[in-house]
Amino acid sequence: MQTDQRIERHRATIYRTKHYSEEQIRRLQDSGSQQEKDIARWFWKHTETHIGPGKLHELNGYTWPITSTRRAINNLTASGILIKTEYQSMGIYGKPEYHWQWKKPSASSTEQKELFNEKSRCQN
């Protein structure tokens, strides 16, 4: 099954809170990218589902901290891959949390146009 190209092109954002070596930055980016890609793929497979970070984290049994799931969701939202909905539910710490869902590409997006052009070429 082929995934949305936005997932594969996405690169994790590293928030520098202390000095890291270049090697540490690469490892952190790889780790963060994998977390974000795992989360993006879940949303891509469940395009009509909206879910909060705590429930998503619990449902998938992620071994990384919940804060990493929240960071990944925020980064994916900033990248235009996810959208924040108006829905809320009780989070894992007893506080309401918003839900996110997959953002379908708009018909005017460049990626949609490229896909359409590719399909047209295949049919000719």
C-alpha positions as CSV (number, residue, x, y, z in Angstrom):
1,M,0.0,0.0,0.0
2,Q,1.4,3.3,-1.0
3,T,1.3,6.2,1.5
4,D,0.8,9.9,0.9
5,Q,4.0,11.5,-0.4
6,R,3.8,14.1,2.3
7,I,4.6,11.4,4.9
8,E,7.7,10.3,3.2
9,R,9.0,13.9,2.6
10,H,8.4,15.0,6.1
11,R,11.5,15.6,8.3
12,A,11.3,16.0,12.0
13,T,11.9,19.3,13.7
14,I,14.4,19.2,16.5
15,Y,13.9,21.8,19.3
16,R,17.4,22.6,20.7
17,T,17.3,22.8,24.4
18,K,21.0,22.2,24.8
19,H,24.0,21.9,22.6
20,Y,24.1,18.7,20.6
21,S,26.8,17.4,18.3
22,E,26.0,16.9,14.6
23,E,25.8,13.2,15.1
24,Q,23.4,13.6,18.0
25,I,21.2,15.9,15.9
26,R,21.1,13.3,13.1
27,R,20.1,10.5,15.5
28,L,17.4,12.8,17.1
29,Q,16.1,13.7,13.7
30,D,16.0,10.1,12.6
31,S,14.2,9.1,15.8
32,G,11.8,12.0,15.6
33,S,11.1,11.4,11.9
34,Q,10.3,7.8,12.6
35,Q,7.9,8.8,15.4
36,E,6.2,11.4,13.2
37,K,6.0,9.0,10.2
38,D,4.5,6.3,12.4
39,I,1.8,8.7,13.7
40,A,1.2,10.2,10.2
41,R,0.7,6.7,8.8
42,W,-1.8,5.9,11.5
43,F,-3.8,8.9,10.6
44,W,-3.4,8.2,6.8
45,K,-4.9,4.7,7.4
46,H,-7.7,6.1,9.4
47,T,-8.5,9.2,7.4
48,E,-12.1,9.6,8.7
49,T,-11.1,9.2,12.4
50,H,-10.3,12.0,14.8
51,I,-8.4,11.1,18.0
52,G,-6.6,12.8,20.8
53,P,-2.9,12.4,21.5
54,G,-3.4,10.4,24.7
55,K,-5.8,7.9,23.2
56,L,-3.6,7.5,20.1
57,H,-0.6,6.9,22.3
58,E,-2.4,4.4,24.4
59,L,-4.1,2.6,21.5
60,N,-0.8,2.1,19.6
61,G,1.2,1.2,22.7
62,Y,4.0,3.6,21.7
63,T,7.1,3.2,23.9
64,W,8.2,6.8,23.6
65,P,6.9,9.5,26.1
66,I,3.5,11.0,25.5
67,T,5.2,14.4,25.1
68,S,6.9,13.0,21.9
69,T,3.5,12.0,20.6
70,R,2.1,15.5,21.3
71,R,5.2,17.1,19.7
72,A,4.9,14.9,16.6
73,I,1.2,15.8,16.2
74,N,2.0,19.5,16.5
75,N,4.8,19.2,14.0
76,L,2.6,17.3,11.6
77,T,-0.1,19.9,12.0
78,A,2.4,22.7,11.2
79,S,3.5,20.8,8.1
80,G,-0.1,20.6,6.9
81,I,-0.4,16.8,7.3
82,L,-2.9,16.9,10.2
83,I,-5.7,19.3,11.2
84,K,-6.9,20.1,14.7
85,T,-10.6,19.5,15.1
86,E,-13.1,21.0,17.5
87,Y,-13.7,17.7,19.1
88,Q,-12.4,17.0,22.6
89,S,-12.3,14.1,25.0
90,M,-10.9,13.4,28.4
91,G,-7.2,12.8,28.2
92,I,-5.1,10.3,30.0
93,Y,-4.3,12.7,32.8
94,G,-7.9,13.7,33.4
95,K,-7.9,16.9,31.4
96,P,-9.7,17.5,28.1
97,E,-7.6,17.2,25.0
98,Y,-8.4,18.2,21.4
99,H,-8.6,15.7,18.6
100,W,-6.7,15.7,15.3
101,Q,-7.3,14.0,12.0
102,W,-5.7,13.5,8.6
103,K,-5.8,16.6,6.3
104,K,-6.9,15.6,2.9
105,P,-5.0,17.4,0.2
106,S,-7.0,20.2,-1.5
107,A,-7.8,19.9,-5.1
108,S,-5.6,22.9,-5.9
109,S,-2.5,21.5,-4.2
110,T,0.6,20.9,-6.3
111,E,0.7,17.3,-5.2
112,Q,-2.8,16.6,-6.4
113,K,-2.0,18.2,-9.7
114,E,1.1,16.1,-10.1
115,L,-0.9,13.0,-9.2
116,F,-3.6,13.9,-11.8
117,N,-1.0,14.6,-14.5
118,E,0.8,11.3,-13.8
119,K,-2.6,9.4,-14.0
120,S,-3.4,11.2,-17.3
121,R,0.0,10.2,-18.8
122,C,-0.6,6.6,-17.8
123,Q,-4.0,6.5,-19.5
124,N,-2.7,7.9,-22.8
